[in-house]
Amino acid sequence: MANSSTPAWGELLIGQLAFYWDAHLHPRLDGLTDEEYFWEPVPGCLTVRPDADGNYRADPGPRTGPQPVTTIAWRMMHIAVGCFVTRSSTFFGAGSVGDDADMFDPRHVPADLPHTAAEGVAFLEDSYRAWHGHVSTLGDAALQLPLGPKGAYFSDEPMAALIVHVNRETMHHGGEIGLLRDLFAATGAVRRTDRLAASAS
């Protein structure tokens, strides 16, 4: 007999990310060292580094053309800030950023990012827990509502589409973090400046 019950789509969407976090990404961050966190396996990596005032910021990537290799620090902050913090602030914020701010407004980005691997892991976990807590409260009607002006050029897309996008981004970049950790260990790297291979002369 066919199952005629209607799937709880919201629970499936939110549960997908929760399972990935609990079973895959979070365990892969255990024991992360500062040298791994900031490891630049090739020259010219995008990373998280201090600015002139000592505040740590993520390097901006080029808008077009080949994308540089990125560090674990950059990937973790891309997930934490680009996926979780900015979306939580935009759609569930407590008014600390003006109502005129869409989800790409730089005012959502913290002025100073974590300086160490341990701080980075804690920040990523906190940002994930906040996002998960927010979206877990949404019913079917809220999931179907358009993002509106806060969604910028995705204003006509429903909240469910944003959740799917965040899930995809987290799993994509989380897999890269795992690979970078594997490469760090497999190549015998011990310092953040150790390279995968010597540059061609």
C-alpha positions as semicolon CSV with decimal commas, in nm:
position;residue;x (nm);y (nm);z (nm)
1;M;0,000;0,000;0,000
2;A;0,136;0,342;-0,096
3;N;0,212;0,590;0,179
4;S;-0,035;0,872;0,129
5;S;0,096;1,094;0,409
6;T;0,245;1,430;0,315
7;P;0,619;1,455;0,389
8;A;0,724;1,717;0,643
9;W;0,937;1,909;0,396
10;G;1,061;2,161;0,650
11;E;1,186;1,887;0,880
12;L;1,362;1,719;0,588
13;L;1,537;2,041;0,483
14;I;1,647;2,132;0,833
15;G;1,730;1,773;0,927
16;Q;1,961;1,739;0,627
17;L;2,193;2,009;0,757
18;A;2,167;1,886;1,116
19;F;2,271;1,535;1,010
20;Y;2,561;1,668;0,804
21;W;2,681;1,883;1,094
22;D;2,653;1,610;1,357
23;A;2,782;1,316;1,152
24;H;3,030;1,477;0,914
25;L;3,149;1,835;0,956
26;H;3,169;1,879;1,332
27;P;3,365;1,556;1,390
28;R;3,611;1,659;1,116
29;L;3,700;1,973;1,312
30;D;3,812;1,784;1,621
31;G;4,172;1,862;1,715
32;L;4,217;2,132;1,449
33;T;4,544;2,318;1,512
34;D;4,636;2,675;1,431
35;E;4,892;2,550;1,177
36;E;4,623;2,353;0,992
37;Y;4,371;2,634;1,025
38;F;4,600;2,883;0,853
39;W;4,782;2,635;0,626
40;E;4,852;2,775;0,279
41;P;4,928;2,467;0,067
42;V;5,015;2,678;-0,237
43;P;5,122;3,041;-0,280
44;G;4,851;3,306;-0,308
45;C;4,585;3,142;-0,092
46;L;4,288;3,335;0,034
47;T;4,285;3,329;0,412
48;V;4,178;3,515;0,725
49;R;4,436;3,771;0,834
50;P;4,467;4,084;1,050
51;D;4,413;4,425;0,898
52;A;4,597;4,743;0,993
53;D;4,391;4,767;1,313
54;G;4,455;4,406;1,414
55;N;4,103;4,288;1,327
56;Y;4,095;3,956;1,145
57;R;3,909;3,962;0,814
58;A;3,860;3,717;0,529
59;D;4,038;3,799;0,206
60;P;3,795;3,894;-0,071
61;G;3,799;3,663;-0,371
62;P;3,799;3,774;-0,735
63;R;3,455;3,815;-0,892
64;T;3,561;3,653;-1,219
65;G;3,823;3,413;-1,342
66;P;3,987;3,120;-1,163
67;Q;3,937;3,122;-0,787
68;P;4,244;3,097;-0,562
69;V;4,295;2,805;-0,327
70;T;4,164;2,889;0,019
71;T;4,273;2,799;0,370
72;I;4,064;2,608;0,622
73;A;4,024;2,938;0,807
74;W;3,876;3,104;0,500
75;R;3,640;2,813;0,432
76;M;3,521;2,799;0,791
77;M;3,451;3,171;0,802
78;H;3,278;3,152;0,464
79;I;3,038;2,900;0,614
80;A;3,005;3,072;0,951
81;V;2,960;3,427;0,821
82;G;2,851;3,389;0,459
83;C;2,600;3,113;0,528
84;F;2,491;3,144;0,890
85;V;2,568;3,482;1,049
86;T;2,455;3,707;0,765
87;R;2,135;3,508;0,705
88;S;2,051;3,491;1,074
89;S;2,112;3,863;1,108
90;T;1,910;3,945;0,798
91;F;1,600;3,736;0,856
92;F;1,603;3,676;1,231
93;G;1,813;3,964;1,364
94;A;1,741;4,161;1,677
95;G;1,760;4,499;1,506
96;S;2,136;4,552;1,538
97;V;2,152;4,606;1,161
98;G;1,911;4,845;0,992
99;D;1,593;4,717;0,828
100;D;1,723;4,852;0,497
101;A;2,001;4,590;0,493
102;D;1,961;4,296;0,257
103;M;2,146;3,968;0,309
104;F;2,453;4,089;0,121
105;D;2,497;4,406;0,329
106;P;2,848;4,414;0,482
107;R;2,703;4,546;0,807
108;H;2,607;4,187;0,890
109;V;2,974;4,081;0,893
110;P;3,151;4,087;1,232
111;A;3,427;4,346;1,256
112;D;3,674;4,091;1,391
113;L;3,684;3,720;1,308
114;P;3,844;3,448;1,523
115;H;4,221;3,461;1,562
116;T;4,281;3,091;1,637
117;A;4,156;2,750;1,527
118;A;3,982;2,688;1,861
119;E;3,804;3,022;1,840
120;G;3,713;2,950;1,478
121;V;3,557;2,614;1,561
122;A;3,359;2,766;1,849
123;F;3,242;3,055;1,631
124;L;3,134;2,820;1,352
125;E;2,943;2,602;1,597
126;D;2,771;2,900;1,759
127;S;2,671;3,042;1,421
128;Y;2,537;2,703;1,308
129;R;2,338;2,655;1,629
130;A;2,184;3,000;1,592
131;W;2,082;2,941;1,227
132;H;1,948;2,594;1,305
133;G;1,747;2,732;1,595
134;H;1,593;3,002;1,378
135;V;1,494;2,788;1,082
136;S;1,364;2,510;1,307
137;T;1,083;2,742;1,417
138;L;0,950;2,790;1,062
139;G;0,630;2,619;0,956
140;D;0,529;2,528;0,604
141;A;0,370;2,867;0,538
142;A;0,685;3,056;0,644
143;L;0,905;2,828;0,433
144;Q;0,699;2,915;0,126
145;L;0,703;3,293;0,177
146;P;0,921;3,494;-0,063
147;L;1,236;3,642;0,086
148;G;1,129;3,989;-0,020
149;P;1,362;4,291;-0,033
150;K;1,600;4,140;0,224
151;G;1,673;3,867;-0,029
152;A;1,813;4,125;-0,274
153;Y;1,803;3,978;-0,626
154;F;1,662;3,656;-0,484
155;S;1,360;3,841;-0,347
156;D;1,108;3,618;-0,526
157;E;1,263;3,296;-0,396
158;P;1,102;3,127;-0,094
159;M;1,274;3,082;0,240
160;A;1,296;2,708;0,164
161;A;1,520;2,787;-0,135
162;L;1,756;2,984;0,091
163;I;1,773;2,694;0,335
164;V;1,857;2,455;0,050
165;H;2,130;2,694;-0,067
166;V;2,280;2,721;0,282
167;N;2,277;2,341;0,313
168;R;2,453;2,304;-0,021
169;E;2,716;2,566;0,057
170;T;2,788;2,418;0,399
171;M;2,832;2,066;0,263
172;H;3,038;2,184;-0,034
173;H;3,285;2,388;0,170
174;G;3,277;2,141;0,458
175;G;3,402;1,871;0,223
176;E;3,687;2,098;0,119
177;I;3,782;2,152;0,482
178;G;3,802;1,777;0,530
179;L;4,018;1,738;0,221
180;L;4,258;2,009;0,335
181;R;4,296;1,836;0,671
182;D;4,366;1,507;0,492
183;L;4,628;1,671;0,271
184;F;4,795;1,841;0,567
185;A;4,832;1,505;0,741
186;A;4,919;1,298;0,432
187;T;5,194;1,531;0,313
188;G;5,359;1,557;0,653
189;A;5,301;1,931;0,676
190;V;5,363;2,078;1,021
191;R;5,369;2,453;0,957
192;R;5,122;2,685;0,791
193;T;5,392;2,780;0,538
194;D;5,464;2,423;0,422
195;R;5,375;2,382;0,054
196;L;5,228;2,089;-0,133
197;A;5,499;2,120;-0,399
198;A;5,778;2,358;-0,489
199;S;5,680;2,633;-0,731
200;A;5,806;2,591;-1,086
201;S;6,099;2,818;-1,162
